Amino acid sequence: MQIATTLFAVSFRQRDEIAEILASAGAGAGWQAAVVGDAEGLESRFLGSGAAVALIDARGALDDGLSATRRLGGLVATNGAALLVLVSRGDVEAIGEFFDAGATQFLASPASEGELVQALRFAGRHAARASGGAIDRRGIPGASHYDRETGEARRWIVSRIAEERPVAVVLVALSRLDIVNAAHGRPAVDGLIEAAVLRAETVARQAIGVDAMVARLGGSEFVLVIEAAGAAVTAAITALDAALARPFAVADTRAVLGCRFGVAQRQPGDDAAALLRRASEALAEAKASDGSVLHVALPDGVAPIDALAIDLHHAIERDEIDLRWQPQVEIASGKITGVEALARWNHRALGPLGADTLFDAADRADLGIALSDHIQRLVLARAVAWPEVLGTLRVSLNLTAADITRPGFAALFLARIDESGFPRGRLTVEITETGLIEDLAAASALLAELRGAGCRVAIDDFGTGYSSLAYLKSLPLDYVKIDKSLVRDIDGSARDRVVVAGAITMARSLGLAVIAEGVERPSQLELLAAGGCSLYQGFLLSEPVGEAALLELMARE
């Protein structure tokens, strides 16, 4: 049986050194340590380790360390863990930023092995107290009746579970704060976070109609806990989403924040720790997704896709399938020139579910073709009815692997476009690498027919498959979309920048435009622009939005 680790460490420059110290100290201290050297899938790896203590070694990698602390800070607070940050002596002035991001302990280097071990022991004692709920964490300036400490939120959950009441946990992670920080500084960011918490308090006090409370977590995350289940939870999330979608005042301008939600509802046998862990895992899933800003945790032991496959049989006829639009921005001008259509399932019990979950359920239910047909019709019908201000936007529509291999699909698809009245010349079809690998010849013939009829063609998630170069050589393409997993680390190491620059150079040398996915930070955009990337999409501008929010984004131009 695998035993969960009790210590999780990430070291960007001295991984081997840290691993050796922890290995030698672990036997005597009773630790089992997992040590990683990069931030890939950091939240999921931390949660999967089961660790009560996280160590972030930021020596020589201050920005990487601060980013990792922000990513783990909320999880640490939610799950009653501790986060120790190791910094170089010359970087001690940054300790305040690490504290704001969610760190609980600090150690300045050079420090002896014994000092590091002692600091980790105290971090473990902090975690033991935090998991019991009786800890004194920092408050929030201007705290209201609804604005509580993390420990009190945990006790709130414990008391409701003891009384067999329904409980739901909604974890919220705010994004696009880097833009505000660059333009207005850290005080403006802190003010924005507190304004978002205040809006959540207003939702808890006025809109939900059930017992609820809000607690600030580390960094840019907070939690809403409510005494509700089922449809009432969905209503609460909808109200919270609407409140956070409204622009915030910053200095003499307005800022629109992005947010991700991780939701878990109490199931039989859940204690507070299990409920918070499942909510944390759901938030990590939402952060890792391009299309879904909300992820709902299903009960432990439930096969999620099997359960959803049953519900999907009725979802189409009930009009539960909806759309969100991810803006695509021309880097040179900063103008929105197109959108990618992303499907969303408004599940009656679980709330909004993203496209990945939706299509996984469709494959399990053998409804992939029916769902794809439905979404294609929905996208075309919505886009053709747009007002004039949206009338020049290019629309990107995803085709599935089943569409590619479907006999006569090109004629069927073109007839569907013409019946809708949407111009072929404004439509881009996107194909993922995994959808092409089965039959490259068939895919090439299909795309050539669609392209010859006036549509444009993009290959999605480029750089994640096994035959990327073969696709560039063989397929009739107009766009290459660089996968977010490559974009995410472009402002990290020189190796990451070289990989992305190489992909952009290859595409451009073949006359293809390049779209970068998952752009969240100005530093990423700057490097992409320098490398010759022409378009981007991601939370730096906006999360996937509905038509009303898309109109507002266009109006701001």
C-alpha positions in Angstrom: 0.0 0.0 0.0 1.3 3.5 -0.9 1.7 5.7 2.1 1.0 9.4 1.6 3.9 11.7 1.9 4.0 14.3 4.7 6.3 16.7 3.1 6.2 18.2 -0.4 9.1 20.3 -1.7 9.8 22.3 -4.9 13.3 23.6 -5.6 14.0 25.3 -8.9 17.8 25.6 -8.7 18.9 23.2 -5.9 16.6 20.2 -6.2 19.3 17.5 -5.7 20.6 19.4 -2.6 17.1 19.7 -1.1 16.3 16.1 -1.9 19.5 14.9 -0.2 18.9 16.9 2.9 15.3 15.7 3.3 16.3 12.1 2.6 19.0 12.1 5.3 16.8 14.0 7.8 13.6 12.1 6.9 14.4 8.8 8.7 15.1 10.6 12.0 12.2 13.0 11.6 9.7 10.5 10.4 9.2 12.3 7.0 8.5 10.9 3.6 9.3 13.7 1.1 8.3 14.3 -2.5 10.8 16.8 -4.1 10.1 18.3 -7.6 12.2 20.7 -9.7 9.5 22.6 -11.6 6.0 24.0 -11.2 4.3 21.7 -13.8 0.9 20.7 -12.4 2.0 22.0 -9.0 -1.4 22.1 -7.4 -2.4 18.6 -8.4 1.0 17.2 -7.4 0.8 18.8 -4.0 -2.7 17.6 -3.4 -1.8 14.1 -4.6 1.2 13.9 -2.2 -1.1 14.2 0.8 1.5 16.5 2.4 0.9 18.5 5.5 3.9 20.7 4.9 5.1 22.3 1.6 8.6 23.7 1.2 9.3 26.2 -1.6 13.0 26.8 -2.3 13.1 30.2 -3.9 16.9 30.7 -3.7 18.1 32.0 -7.0 14.6 31.8 -8.4 12.6 34.5 -6.6 9.9 35.0 -9.2 9.4 31.3 -9.7 9.2 30.8 -5.9 6.7 33.6 -5.5 4.5 32.2 -8.4 4.6 28.8 -6.8 3.6 30.2 -3.4 0.7 32.0 -4.9 -0.4 28.8 -6.6 -0.2 26.8 -3.3 -1.1 29.4 -0.8 -4.9 28.9 -1.0 -4.6 25.1 -1.0 -2.4 25.3 2.1 -4.8 27.5 4.0 -7.9 25.4 2.9 -6.4 22.1 3.9 -4.8 23.1 7.2 -1.3 22.7 5.9 1.9 24.8 6.3 4.1 26.4 3.7 7.8 27.1 4.4 9.7 29.4 2.0 13.5 29.3 1.8 14.9 32.5 0.4 18.4 33.9 -0.1 19.7 36.3 2.5 19.7 39.1 -0.1 16.0 38.5 -0.8 14.6 38.9 2.7 12.8 42.1 1.7 10.5 39.9 -0.4 9.2 38.0 2.6 6.2 40.3 2.9 5.1 39.3 -0.7 5.5 35.6 0.1 3.4 36.1 3.3 0.7 37.8 1.3 0.8 34.9 -1.2 0.1 32.4 1.6 3.4 31.4 3.1 3.3 30.5 6.8 7.0 30.1 7.7 10.3 31.5 6.4 14.0 30.7 6.5 16.8 32.8 5.0 19.9 31.1 3.5 22.6 30.4 4.2 21.2 28.1 6.9 22.5 24.9 8.3 20.8 21.5 7.7 19.8 21.6 11.3 18.1 25.0 11.0 16.2 23.8 7.9 15.1 20.6 9.7 14.0 22.7 12.8 12.1 25.1 10.6 10.3 22.1 8.9 9.4 20.7 12.4 7.8 24.0 13.4 6.0 24.1 10.1 4.6 20.6 10.9 3.5 21.8 14.3 1.7 24.7 12.6 0.0 22.3 10.2 -1.1 20.1 13.2 -2.7 23.1 14.9 -4.2 24.4 11.6 -5.9 21.1 10.9 -7.5 21.2 14.3 -8.9 24.7 13.4 -7.6 26.5 16.5 -5.1 28.7 14.9 -4.6 32.5 14.8 -4.3 33.5 11.1 -4.1 37.0 9.8 -7.3 38.9 9.5 -8.6 41.0 6.7 -8.6 44.8 7.1 -12.1 46.1 7.4 -13.5 42.6 8.2 -17.2 42.4 8.4 -19.6 39.9 10.1 -19.2 37.5 7.1 -15.4 37.8 6.8 -13.9 35.1 8.9 -10.6 33.3 9.4 -9.8 30.0 7.7 -9.8 28.2 11.0 -13.3 29.5 11.8 -14.6 28.4 8.4 -13.3 24.9 9.2 -15.1 24.9 12.5 -18.2 26.2 10.8 -18.1 23.2 8.5 -17.4 20.7 11.4 -20.5 22.0 13.3 -22.8 21.6 10.3 -21.6 18.1 9.6 -22.1 17.2 13.2 -25.7 18.3 12.9 -26.2 16.4 9.6 -26.9 19.5 7.7 -26.0 20.0 4.0 -22.7 21.8 3.4 -21.1 23.0 0.2 -17.6 24.6 -0.3 -16.9 27.0 -3.1 -13.2 27.9 -3.5 -12.5 31.0 -5.7 -9.2 31.9 -7.3 -8.9 35.4 -8.8 -6.8 36.0 -11.9 -5.5 38.8 -14.1 -4.1 40.6 -11.0 -0.7 40.8 -12.6 -2.0 43.4 -15.0 -3.2 45.5 -12.1 0.0 45.1 -10.2 2.1 46.2 -13.3 -0.1 49.3 -13.8 -1.0 50.3 -10.2 1.2 48.4 -7.8 0.6 45.9 -5.0 -1.7 48.1 -2.8 -4.2 48.2 -5.7 -4.1 44.4 -6.0 -4.7 44.1 -2.3 -7.7 46.5 -2.6 -9.1 44.5 -5.5 -8.9 41.2 -3.6 -10.7 42.7 -0.6 -13.3 44.3 -2.9 -13.9 40.8 -4.4 -14.3 39.3 -0.9 -16.7 42.0 0.0 -18.8 41.2 -3.0 -18.8 37.6 -2.0 -20.0 38.6 1.5 -22.8 40.6 -0.1 -23.8 37.5 -2.1 -23.7 35.4 1.1 -25.7 38.0 3.0 -28.4 39.0 0.5 -28.6 36.6 -2.5 -28.3 33.1 -1.2 -31.0 33.0 1.5 -29.2 30.3 3.5 -26.6 30.3 6.3 -23.2 31.1 4.7 -19.9 32.7 5.4 -16.8 33.9 3.6 -13.1 33.4 4.6 -10.0 34.8 2.9 -7.3 32.3 2.0 -3.7 32.8 0.9 -2.8 35.0 -2.0 -5.8 35.7 -4.3 -8.1 32.9 -3.1 -11.1 32.9 -0.8 -13.8 30.4 0.2 -17.5 30.6 0.4 -19.1 27.9 2.6 -22.9 27.5 2.5 -25.5 25.4 4.2 -27.2 24.1 1.0 -27.2 21.3 -1.6 -28.3 20.7 -5.2 -30.0 23.5 -7.0 -29.4 26.0 -4.1 -25.6 25.5 -4.6 -25.9 26.2 -8.3 -27.9 29.4 -7.6 -25.2 30.5 -5.1 -22.5 30.0 -7.7 -24.4 31.8 -10.4 -24.9 34.8 -8.0 -21.3 34.8 -7.0 -20.1 34.5 -10.7 -22.3 37.4 -11.7 -21.0 39.6 -8.8 -17.4 38.9 -9.6 -17.9 39.5 -13.3 -18.8 43.2 -12.8 -15.8 45.6 -13.3 -13.9 46.8 -10.3 -12.8 50.4 -9.8 -9.0 50.8 -9.8 -7.7 54.4 -9.5 -9.3 56.2 -12.4 -10.1 53.2 -14.5 -11.9 49.8 -14.3 -10.6 46.3 -14.2 -12.3 43.0 -15.1 -11.0 40.1 -13.1 -11.1 36.4 -14.1 -11.9 33.8 -11.6 -11.9 30.0 -11.3 -14.2 28.0 -9.0 -13.7 24.6 -7.3 -16.9 23.2 -5.7 -17.6 20.3 -3.4 -20.8 19.3 -1.7 -20.9 17.2 1.4 -21.4 13.5 0.8 -22.2 10.7 3.4 -19.0 9.9 5.3 -17.4 13.3 4.5 -15.6 15.1 7.3 -14.4 18.7 7.0 -10.9 17.7 5.8 -12.4 15.4 3.0 -14.8 18.1 1.9 -12.1 20.8 1.7 -9.7 18.4 -0.1 -12.2 17.6 -2.8 -13.0 21.3 -3.3 -9.2 22.0 -3.5 -8.8 19.2 -6.1 -11.8 20.7 -8.1 -10.1 24.1 -8.1 -6.9 22.7 -9.3 -8.8 21.0 -12.2 -10.5 24.4 -13.0 -7.1 26.2 -13.0 -5.6 23.6 -15.4 -8.5 23.9 -17.9 -8.7 26.4 -20.8 -12.4 26.1 -21.3 -14.0 25.4 -17.9 -13.7 28.0 -15.2 -15.7 25.9 -12.8 -15.1 22.3 -11.7 -17.4 20.4 -9.4 -16.0 17.5 -7.4 -18.1 14.3 -7.4 -18.1 12.0 -4.4 -15.0 9.8 -3.7 -15.4 6.4 -5.4 -17.9 7.6 -8.0 -16.9 7.2 -11.6 -17.7 10.8 -12.7 -18.0 10.1 -16.4 -20.3 7.1 -16.0 -22.6 9.2 -13.8 -22.6 12.1 -16.3 -23.1 9.9 -19.3 -26.5 8.9 -18.0 -27.5 12.5 -17.5 -26.3 13.6 -20.9 -29.0 11.6 -22.7 -31.4 14.3 -21.5 -29.2 17.4 -21.5 -29.5 18.2 -25.2 -33.3 18.0 -25.3 -33.5 20.1 -22.1 -31.3 22.9 -23.7 -28.7 22.4 -20.9 -25.8 22.8 -23.4 -24.6 26.5 -23.6 -21.7 28.3 -25.1 -18.9 30.6 -23.9 -16.6 32.6 -26.2 -12.9 32.9 -25.6 -11.6 36.2 -27.2 -8.6 36.0 -29.6 -6.5 39.2 -29.7 -4.2 40.5 -32.3 -1.0 41.2 -30.5 0.2 44.1 -32.7 -3.0 46.1 -32.3 -4.5 44.8 -29.1 -7.8 44.4 -30.8 -10.2 41.4 -30.5 -10.4 39.9 -33.9 -12.0 36.5 -33.2 -13.4 34.1 -30.6 -13.2 30.4 -30.0 -16.6 28.8 -29.2 -16.4 26.6 -26.1 -19.3 24.4 -25.0 -20.5 24.4 -21.4 -23.0 22.0 -19.8 -25.4 23.7 -17.3 -25.9 20.5 -15.3 -29.1 20.7 -13.1 -27.4 19.3 -10.0 -23.7 20.0 -10.5 -23.8 23.4 -12.1 -21.7 24.5 -15.1 -19.3 21.8 -16.5 -16.6 22.4 -19.1 -16.2 21.0 -22.6 -13.7 18.4 -21.6 -16.1 16.8 -19.1 -19.0 17.2 -21.6 -17.2 15.4 -24.4 -15.8 12.7 -22.1 -19.4 11.9 -21.0 -20.6 12.0 -24.6 -17.9 9.4 -25.7 -18.9 7.2 -22.8 -22.6 7.5 -23.7 -21.9 7.0 -27.4 -23.4 10.5 -28.1 -20.2 12.1 -29.5 -21.6 12.7 -33.0 -25.0 13.9 -31.8 -23.4 16.3 -29.4 -21.0 17.6 -32.0 -23.8 18.2 -34.4 -25.8 20.0 -31.7 -22.9 22.3 -30.8 -22.1 23.1 -34.4 -25.7 24.2 -35.0 -25.8 26.2 -31.8 -22.5 28.0 -32.5 -23.7 29.0 -36.0 -27.1 30.1 -34.9 -25.8 32.2 -32.0 -23.0 33.9 -34.1 -25.3 34.7 -37.1 -27.6 36.6 -34.7 -24.9 38.8 -33.2 -25.3 42.6 -33.3 -23.2 44.6 -35.7 -20.4 45.3 -33.2 -19.6 41.6 -33.2 -20.2 41.2 -36.9 -16.6 41.2 -38.0 -15.3 38.6 -35.5 -13.9 35.4 -36.8 -15.4 32.3 -35.0 -13.4 29.2 -34.3 -15.3 26.0 -34.0 -13.8 22.7 -32.8 -14.3 19.5 -34.8 -13.9 16.1 -33.1 -12.0 13.0 -34.2 -15.4 11.4 -34.9 -16.2 14.3 -37.3 -13.0 13.8 -39.2 -13.6 10.1 -40.0 -17.3 10.5 -40.7 -18.2 9.7 -44.3 -19.5 12.7 -46.2 -18.9 15.1 -43.3 -17.4 17.9 -45.4 -20.6 18.3 -47.5 -22.8 17.9 -44.4 -20.9 20.6 -42.5 -20.8 23.1 -45.4 -24.5 22.7 -46.0 -25.0 23.3 -42.2 -23.0 26.5 -42.5 -24.9 27.8 -45.5 -28.3 26.9 -44.0 -27.4 29.0 -40.9 -26.5 32.1 -43.0 -23.1 32.5 -41.3 -20.3 33.5 -43.8 -17.9 30.7 -44.6 -15.1 33.2 -44.7 -15.5 34.1 -41.0 -15.3 30.5 -39.8 -12.2 28.7 -38.6 -12.4 24.9 -37.9 -10.0 23.7 -35.2 -8.6 20.1 -35.0 -6.6 18.8 -32.2 -3.5 16.7 -32.8 -5.0 13.7 -31.1 -7.9 13.9 -33.5 -5.6 13.7 -36.4 -3.2 10.9 -35.5 -5.6 8.0 -36.4 -5.9 8.8 -40.1 -3.7 11.7 -41.4 -4.7 11.2 -45.0 -8.4 11.4 -44.3 -7.9 14.5 -42.2 -5.9 16.1 -44.9 -8.6 15.5 -47.5 -11.3 16.8 -45.2 -9.5 20.0 -44.3 -8.5 20.6 -47.9 -12.2 20.4 -48.9 -13.3 22.8 -46.1 -10.5 25.2 -46.9 -11.2 25.2 -50.6 -14.8 26.1 -49.7 -13.8 29.2 -47.9 -13.3 28.1 -44.3 -10.0 28.5 -42.5 -8.2 25.7 -40.7 -6.3 25.7 -37.4 -4.4 22.9 -35.6 -5.1 23.1 -31.8 -2.9 22.1 -28.9 0.2 22.1 -31.2 3.3 20.8 -29.5 1.7 18.2 -27.3 1.4 15.3 -29.8 3.9 12.9 -31.3 3.7 14.0 -35.0 3.7 17.8 -34.9 6.2 18.2 -37.7 4.4 15.8 -39.9 1.2 17.8 -39.4 2.9 21.0 -40.5 4.2 19.3 -43.6 1.1 17.4 -44.6 -2.0 19.4 -43.7 -3.6 22.4 -45.4 -3.5 24.9 -42.5 -3.9 28.6 -41.9 -3.2 28.8 -38.1 -1.1 26.9 -35.5 -2.3 27.2 -31.9 0.6 26.8 -29.5 -0.6 24.7 -26.5 -0.9 26.4 -23.1 1.5 23.8 -21.6 4.3 25.4 -23.7 3.1 29.0 -23.2 2.8 28.6 -19.4 6.6 28.4 -18.8 7.9 30.6 -21.6 8.9 33.3 -19.0 10.7 30.6 -17.0 13.9 29.0 -18.3 15.8 29.7 -21.5 15.0 26.2 -22.6 11.3 26.8 -22.5 11.7 30.0 -24.6 13.8 28.2 -27.2 11.1 25.5 -27.6 8.3 28.0 -28.1 10.4 30.2 -30.4 11.2 27.1 -32.5 7.6 26.2 -32.9 6.7 29.8 -33.9 9.6 30.0 -36.4 8.6 26.7 -38.1 5.0 27.8 -38.4 5.8 31.2 -39.8 8.3 29.8 -42.3 5.4 27.8 -43.7 3.2 30.9 -44.0 1.0 30.1 -41.0 -0.3 32.5 -38.4 0.4 31.6 -34.8 -2.1 31.8 -31.9 -0.8 31.3 -28.3 -3.3 29.7 -25.9 -3.4 30.1 -22.1 -1.7 33.5 -21.9 -2.1 34.8 -18.4 0.8 37.2 -17.7 2.2 40.3 -19.5 5.7 38.7 -19.4 4.4 35.8 -21.4 2.8 38.1 -24.0 6.0 40.2 -24.3 8.1 37.1 -25.1 5.5 35.7 -27.5 5.4 39.0 -29.4 9.2 39.2 -29.6 9.1 35.6 -31.1 6.7 36.5 -33.9 3.4 35.2 -32.5 0.5 37.1 -34.0 -2.5 36.3 -31.9 -3.3 35.2 -28.3 -6.1 34.0 -26.1 -6.2 33.5 -22.4 -7.0 35.1 -19.0 -4.6 38.0 -19.6 -7.5 39.5 -21.5 -10.5 37.5 -20.5 -11.8 34.1 -19.5 -14.5 32.5 -21.8 -17.5 34.7 -21.6 -21.1 35.0 -22.7 -22.4 37.3 -25.4 -23.1 40.2 -23.0 -19.6 40.2 -21.5 -18.2 39.9 -25.0 -20.1 43.0 -26.1 -18.6 44.8 -23.1 -15.1 43.8 -24.0 -15.6 45.0 -27.5 -17.0 48.3 -26.3 -13.9 48.9 -24.1 -11.8 48.9 -27.3 
